Amino acid sequence: MSASSTCDKPSPELADLPALIRRWAAELGFSDVGITTPDTGEHAHHLQDWLAAGYQGEMDYMAHHGDKRYTPTSLVPGTCRVISVRMDYLPAPDNPKEALTHRDKAYVTRYALGRDYHKLIRKRLARLAEQIDAAVNGFDYRAFVDSAPVLERALAQRAGLGWIGKNNMLIHPKAGSFFFLGEIFTSAPLPIDEPFETDHCGSCSACLDLCPTDAFVGSHKLDARRCISYLTIELKGSIPEELRPLMGNRVFGCDDCQLVCPWQKFSKPTKEQDFQPRHGLDNTSLAELFLWSEEQFRKRTEGSAIRRTGYDGWLRNLAVGLGNAPSTIPVIEALKKRADHPSEMVREHVQWALRQHDL
């Protein structure tokens, strides 16, 4: 990106552009838009402290890229502004809390029930960038959707889209936290929005206290090595045995620290059809999913974030869920059918699950 203008102050010719950007973004399905400078402020220090404590576990990529993760101008030289957008993803109708009570059924984090959001949002952001460029050319734009080392929640907070709660999620007082974020880095010196400085968490600590695996070591401090999302998605080997009974029926990701947040009563159902549940993943038994062949897994998770865990990881997670499920004939029979699975990791978790049923 070439620096085609100074970043010191907004250009008068761009004064009316933010209003147009908001209108175009709404037409593209985005719920909110904010504009900020390429400065992550104190969030850069928080990341460095978190990495120094080793809380990232096997997510070595979090420490890669030098300062590019927390310095947008290092990632894309010439960046003057960051346009941050929000898109809601909670399916409707949906009752995640109730889903967690059905111990024989699989719980999949709500963002992964439908199609993978990356392509959809990236295309919309590219279209938004094209509209901006057509209105005021001479500047450069680059879009990101969780696809590069970007501190997106930090930038969204500084762009006025919400505050970062004690659970490290970005929370909007009128929309909760069930939404995706995306960014456009631009060389255009647009007028900026005020950062969201007010923290509305107050004395509430529900997210910290009710985490199933006690993954929070303090306010805004998550030890990912104990987080169910990390264990079921990022971890490639065996899940620590002491954590397995605490995972319940959560087989891909975890929403608990969001579900217990009082601000979730303001969450907005998504209008995007692609984010609606596919293949019954919001209401399917653990036993049925456990018996998917690898071919079925590949076919039914095509275009889904669930692909990220891989087939063996999927079976590993389901085995843990089956170990925590009621001792029914379908549960026991499903586990026995995988007792001789070629993967040592899968076999280990199946044997653990069978022991939970005294077998």
N, C-alpha and C positions, 0 to 999 in steps of 0.2 A: 504494500500500500504506500503510495507516495503522499507526502504531506502537501496537499494542494492549497492549504490555507493555515493561518495561525489558529492555535487551539486556545489562546488566552481568553478570548471572550466571544460570545455568539455574534455571528454576522447578521446585520440588519436584514439582509435579503432572505434569511432563513427564519425570521421571526414567526411567520405564520405556518411554517411547515409542521411543527408538532401536532397542531390540531388536525391537519390532513393525515398525518401518520396514524393518529388515534382512530380516525374514521376508517381509513383503509384497513387497519388492523382488525377492527371490529367486523368489517365486511368479510375478512378472511377467517373469522372464527376465534380470534384472540379475545380474552376477557379483560385484559388490562395492558397498558403500555406505560413505561417510564423511561426517562433519558438521564444519563449521568456521565460523569467524567471517567476516564480509565484509571480510577484510583480505588483500590480495595481497602484502603485505610488500615484500621486495626485488625481486620480479618486476616491479613497476611501474616501477622505475628501469631494469631491463634492457630493457623495452619502449621506454622513452623514448630510451635510448642507441641501440638498434637502429634506430629511426626516424630519429634524428639522423644516422646514418651512411648513410641512404638505401638500406639493404638491402631495403626492401620493394618496390622497383621500381615497377611500375604499380599496385600494390595501395594506392591512395590512401585507401581506406576504413579502412585500419589506423590512419591518423592522425586520422580523424574522431571525433566524439562527445566531444571533450574528455577529461575524466578518467573518463567512464562506463566505458571499457574496462577500467580497472584499479581502479575504485572502485565496487563493487557497490551501495553506498548512494546513489551518485549516479544510477546506472541505475534502481534501484528504491528510492526513499526508504522508510525503515521496515524495511529488511532487517536482521534480527538474526543469521540463520544461513544458510549455504548447504549444502544436501544434495547431495553429489556422487555420481554413480553411474557404473558401468562396465558395458559390454556387449561381449563378445568378438565378433569378426566374421570370423576366419580360416576359410575354407571347409575342409571335410574330405571326402575326402582331397585334399590339395593339396601341390604341391612347387614353390613359386615359384622357387627357385634353378635347378631344372632347366628351368623354362619360359623363363628368360632365355637359356639356351644354344641354344634353337631360333630361330635368327636370322630364319627365314622366317615365323615366327608372331608375332602381336601380344602384347605384354605389357601388361596392364591392372592397375593397382594393385589389390590384393586387396579393398580396401574398396568398390570400384566394380563388382565382378563381379555383384553381385546388385542388389536394389532399393535405392533411395536410403533411407538410414537415418533421415533427419530425421523423416518422418511416423511411422514405427514407434515410435521412441524417444519422440517427443513425446507420442503417445497413451498409452504406458506410464507416462510421467512424470505425465501428467494424471490417470491412474487412481490412481497412488501418492499424489498430492496430495489426491485425493478421499478416499482411505482415511484419510489423516492427519487431514484436516479433520473426518471423521465421528467419529474417535476423540477428538479434542480440538478443538472448534470455537472460534471467536473470534479466529483468526489468519488471515493472508493468505498465499497461495502463488502463485508464478509460475514456470513451467518454461521452460528454455532448452535447445536442442540445436543448437549452432553457428548460432544464428539471431539473435544479438544480440552487441554488443561485450562479450564475457565472456572473461577470461583463465582458460579452463577448466582448463588443465594446472596453472596456479599454484594454483587453488583445490583441485584434486584432490590435489596434493602436500600442501597444508596440511590436507586432510581425511584424510590418511593412506593414500591409494590408491597411492602409489609415489613414486619420486624422478624428477626431470627429468634425463635422461641428457645426455651430451655432444652427442647429435644432436637435442636439444631435445624428444625424445619422452618422455612419461611412461612409466616402466618399473616393472613390479611384479615382485618377485623370484620369484613363483610363477605369473606369467601373461604375461611378456614385455611387448609393447607393441601388439599387434594388437587394439586394442579402441577402441570409441567412448566418449565421455564425455557426460554430460548433467547439468544442475543444476536444483535447485528452490530459489529464493530464498524465504525465509519470515520472517515477523515473530515466529515462535515462538522463545523463548530456550531451545532444546534443549541438552542436554549435548553437548559437543564432543569430537571424537577428537584424539588426539595427531598432530601433523604427521609426515610421513615424513622424518626428518632425515638418515638414513644414505644416502650416495651409494655405490652398489656398482659404479660404473664403474672405480674404481681407476686403474691405469696404462693400461688398455685404450684404444686410439684407433682401433679398426677402422673405426668409422663415419666418422671424419674422414678416414682415410687411403684408404679404398676407395670414396669417393663418385665416381661416374663422371665428373662435371664439376668436381670440386674446389670444390664450393659452400661448404664450411666454411672460414671464415677463422680459425677457432680453436675451442676448446672452447666449446660453447653459443652459437656465433656463426655463423649461416647467412646467406650472401649469397643471398637468394632469386632474384636476377637470373640466377644460374647453376644454380639447382635445377631438375631435370627436371620436378618437379611444377608448379612455377611456369611453366616454359616451355610445357608441354603443356596447362595448364588456365587459368592466370591471364593469361598474355600473349596479347594479341589480334592482334598483328601478326606480322611475320616473326621467326623464331627466328634468333639470331645464327649466322652460317655456321660460325664456328669451333667452336661447341658441337654442331652437328648430328652429326658423326661419333661423338661421345662418347655419344650417346643410345641407340645400339643399336636394339633393337626395342621400347623403352618408349614407348607411344603415348598413354597417359593415366596420369599420375602416375608415381611411382617408390617402390619399397620398399627400395632397397639399404641405406640406413643402418639399417634395422630388420633386414633379413635377415642382415647380417653380425654383428649383436649376439649375443654368447654367451647372453644371457638369453632369446633367442627359443626355445631348446629347451624352455622351460617354457610356451610359448604354448598356449592351450586352443582346440580347434576349436569353432566356434560351434554352438549348438543351434537357431539361428533359420533356418528354411527360406528366408525371404526374403533371406538373405545368401548363399545358394548361387548359383553362376554361372548366368547366363541367356544364352540364344542362343549357347551355346558360346564365350563370350568368354574363357574360360580356355584355349582350344585351337583357335584359328582363324587361318588364314593372313592375313598382311598384305594379300596380293593380293585375297583374297576380301572383306575388310572395305573395301578401297579402292574396290571396284566397287559398294558399296551406293549406291543412289539416295538422294536426300534424303528421299523418302517412307519408304524402308526404314530409314534412320537414325532418323527420328522414331518410327517404329513400334517398332523394336527397342531403342530407348533410352528408351521411355516409362517413367517412374518410376525412371529411373537417373541417377546423378550425372554420367554421361558427357554428358548433355544440356548441361551447363554450358559445354562448350567450343564448342558450335555445330557445324553441319555443315562449314563451311569450315575451322574449326579442327581438326576430326577428320581431314579430308583432308590438311591441312597436316602433322599429326603422323604420319599413315600414310605420307605421301610421304617423310618423313625416315627412317622405319623401312625403307621399301623401298629407299632409297638405301644403307642399311647392310646390306641383306640379300644373300644370295648371288645371283649373276647367272644366274638361271634364266629360262626362257621365261615362266612365269606372272608373275614379277616385272616383267620388261621389258614384256610386253604390257599389264599393268595400268597401268603408268606412261604408256605411249604413249596409252592411251585417255583419260587425263586431261590430256594435253599442251595441249589447247585449252580447258581449263575456264574458265568466265566469270570466276572470281575471280583477280585478279592475284596475290594472295598464294599461292593454290594452284598456279598456273602456275609461279611462281618456285621453289617447293619441288620441283615435279615436274622442272623443268629441272635443278635441282641434283642431284636423285636420278639422273637419266639420265646426268649427267656422271660420277657415281661409278661407273657401269657402262661408261664410255668411249663414251657415245652422245651 
